[in-house]
Amino acid sequence: MADEIENNNSLGTATILRGGLVSGSLANSSDIDYYRTGTGLGFGLDAPNGFTVSSGDALSINFDSPTNRNNQDTISISVLDENGNLLSRVADGRDFAFTTAVSSNGPYYIAVQDLSDQYGVFPNGTYGLTVNVISGGALVGGNGNRPYEIENNNSLANAQQLNAGANIITGQLYL
């Protein structure tokens, strides 16, 4: 297990992900922790530039919440492209996992952010974040071998092609 490296409060100071579990904590309700995949030299603890994410891969994200409360959207996990554009986001107070397929080579950023201001509760404690790459995951898919939607697909120009008779695509909507 590795720990987040402070100061990681911006894209430029993001902690590099090298595979495996990372533990971190949010210092206050305005703290955002950023993590970065690489364009790098392979996957593993020795990869100085982080693990590689390529076009058509999927990012599998597991989050271990410090609160694990089901009645509050306490923590938000966002996937951002190299320009900081939001591709995917999940918010919950419980432990959760999700997968997002990507349409181009990395790097990609993962942002961990507190949303508790809207509830008046701050999530004290340590969280766990695990990010893995599913090589070719956009096509291989997850549940029932359904392909994942490929992000960024929020415009007609970036729409993902659907083929008649093909499997259902697994995706997510975010607000």
C-alpha positions in Angstrom: 0.0 0.0 0.0 1.2 3.5 -0.8 0.2 6.8 0.6 -0.9 10.0 -1.2 1.9 12.5 -1.5 0.9 16.0 -0.3 0.6 18.6 -1.8 -1.6 16.9 -4.4 -4.3 19.6 -4.6 -4.0 20.3 -8.3 -3.5 18.5 -11.6 0.1 19.7 -11.7 0.9 18.3 -8.3 -1.1 15.0 -8.6 0.2 11.9 -6.9 1.4 9.4 -9.5 -0.4 6.1 -9.4 1.9 3.1 -9.7 -0.7 0.4 -9.2 -2.2 -1.1 -6.0 -4.0 0.5 -3.1 -3.3 4.1 -2.2 -4.4 5.5 1.1 -5.2 9.2 1.7 -7.3 11.6 3.6 -9.0 14.9 3.0 -7.7 17.6 5.3 -10.9 19.7 5.2 -14.1 20.2 3.2 -12.3 22.3 0.4 -9.5 19.8 -0.1 -9.3 17.9 -3.4 -6.8 15.1 -3.8 -5.6 14.4 -7.3 -4.0 11.3 -8.7 -2.5 10.7 -12.1 -2.0 7.7 -14.4 0.9 7.9 -16.8 1.9 7.8 -20.4 4.7 6.0 -18.9 7.0 3.1 -18.8 4.7 0.3 -17.9 2.7 -0.8 -14.9 4.0 -1.5 -11.4 5.8 0.1 -8.5 8.9 0.8 -10.5 7.2 2.7 -13.3 8.5 6.3 -12.7 5.9 7.9 -14.8 2.9 5.9 -13.6 1.2 3.1 -15.4 0.1 3.4 -19.1 -3.5 4.0 -20.1 -4.1 3.6 -23.9 -7.0 4.2 -26.2 -9.6 1.6 -25.7 -8.6 0.7 -22.2 -10.8 1.0 -19.2 -10.0 2.3 -15.7 -11.4 0.2 -12.9 -11.8 2.3 -9.7 -12.4 0.9 -6.2 -13.0 3.4 -3.4 -13.0 2.5 0.3 -14.9 5.3 2.0 -13.8 6.6 5.5 -17.4 6.9 6.6 -19.3 4.1 4.8 -22.6 5.9 5.4 -25.4 5.2 2.9 -27.6 8.3 3.6 -25.1 11.0 2.4 -23.2 11.6 -0.8 -20.1 12.3 1.1 -17.2 11.6 -1.3 -17.0 12.2 -5.1 -14.5 10.3 -7.3 -14.1 12.0 -10.7 -12.1 10.8 -13.8 -10.6 13.7 -15.7 -8.7 13.8 -19.0 -5.3 15.3 -19.4 -6.9 18.8 -19.8 -9.0 18.4 -16.6 -12.3 17.8 -18.4 -14.7 15.7 -16.5 -15.3 12.2 -18.1 -17.0 10.3 -15.3 -18.0 10.8 -11.7 -19.5 8.8 -8.9 -20.5 10.2 -5.5 -21.5 8.2 -2.4 -20.9 7.9 1.3 -20.3 4.1 1.0 -17.6 2.0 -0.5 -18.1 1.8 -4.3 -16.5 0.7 -7.5 -17.0 1.8 -11.2 -15.3 1.4 -14.5 -14.8 4.0 -17.2 -13.5 3.3 -20.7 -11.2 5.9 -22.4 -10.9 6.9 -26.0 -7.3 8.1 -26.1 -3.9 7.6 -24.5 -3.4 9.0 -21.0 -2.6 10.5 -18.7 -5.8 10.6 -16.8 -6.5 12.1 -13.4 -8.6 10.8 -10.5 -10.0 13.5 -8.1 -11.2 12.7 -4.6 -13.4 15.4 -3.2 -15.6 16.0 -0.2 -19.3 16.8 -0.9 -20.3 16.9 2.7 -20.9 20.7 2.9 -24.3 20.1 1.6 -25.0 17.8 4.7 -22.9 19.5 7.3 -20.8 16.3 8.0 -17.1 16.0 7.1 -15.7 12.5 6.4 -12.9 12.1 8.9 -10.5 9.2 8.4 -8.4 7.5 5.8 -9.8 6.4 2.4 -8.5 3.7 0.1 -8.3 4.2 -3.7 -7.3 1.4 -6.1 -7.1 2.2 -9.8 -6.4 -0.6 -12.3 -6.2 -0.6 -16.1 -8.3 -3.2 -18.0 -6.3 -3.5 -21.3 -8.8 -3.2 -24.2 -11.6 -2.9 -21.6 -13.7 -0.7 -23.8 -14.3 -3.7 -26.0 -13.9 -6.6 -23.6 -16.3 -5.1 -21.0 -17.4 -6.2 -17.6 -20.8 -7.6 -16.5 -21.8 -10.3 -19.0 -19.0 -9.2 -21.3 -20.8 -6.0 -22.2 -18.5 -3.4 -23.6 -18.1 -0.2 -21.6 -19.1 3.1 -22.9 -16.0 5.0 -24.2 -15.6 8.5 -22.6 -15.7 11.3 -23.8 -19.0 10.7 -25.5 -21.1 13.7 -24.5 -21.5 15.2 -28.0 -22.7 14.0 -31.4 -19.2 14.2 -32.7 -17.9 11.8 -30.0 -20.9 9.4 -30.0 -20.0 5.8 -29.6 -21.2 3.6 -32.6 -23.8 1.0 -31.8 -24.1 -2.1 -33.9 -27.5 -3.9 -34.5 -27.7 -7.1 -32.6 -24.6 -6.4 -30.5 -24.4 -6.7 -26.7 -25.7 -4.0 -24.4 -23.1 -1.4 -23.5 -22.4 -0.8 -19.9 -22.2 2.9 -19.0 -23.1 5.5 -16.4 -24.6 8.9 -16.1 -23.4 11.6 -13.8 -24.8 14.9 -12.7 
